[in-house]
Amino acid sequence: MKTDLLASFQELADEFLAAHPNVPHERATGDSSCQLTFPKSDDAGFDVSFDLEADGRYLLATDHGWHDNGEDLAAEALPRYFAMIRDLMSPATRLREFRSAGKPYRWTLEVEVDGQWTTAGSTSLLFWNYLGARSVVVFQNNTLPACRLHADGSVA
């Protein structure tokens, strides 16, 4: 079972990289884990990485704090994560970084659906400077072209 998950990851990674041969990436594999990392397209973007352990623990993360993690990831769910990676590398997804006194404390992932930005997930610090001056910085990748999502689930 454990090797099936990593083998499925490797197969999907091969397909993804074959479909996007010019996308810079780093790939690391071992007996019990795999990692795939894509650097940001420019200073306005963010790095995307996906780490998978043979026991099903995973971490999909950006270099700006937002992440999605869990346990018991099934091989059947991997295509959804590769689709998310693809979206994270396009302008159809953006990352809003909320700051207090210039220091990041919350990250919100947004996807564009029918021309409207919708929150897809959020991560934040438990302790932060509540009294500091607030600001927001938006990061967005342009490595791949955007797939336009529609509210009915279709893709253009």
C-alpha angles and dihedrals in degrees: 000000000000093000090046090060094049092043090052089049091051092048093050091044090053091051093046094049092045089053090049105032096162096054111110112235146154121224128192127180133181140165093275106021147034131201132191120186130184119193121226117270093232141336090290091059138067138232118253123206135175120197121187129186122204090244091062100261111139142178125197106187147163126215089245100067105268113121145158118209140165149139137260096032109182122219088239090064095054096088089059090055093048088051088052091049089052091051092048089057093054136069089250087083129050137180120223113203115199116206136193118198086351095303122114116243106158136031125196123191113212131189127198113239118177090342094308125107112236127188112247099176145337138211127188145172118257093220123039140142102281093181096051124109108272128227139162128219121192121212124192134171126223099186094114130024117263123261106215111228124208128206091246090061097255122132126220 
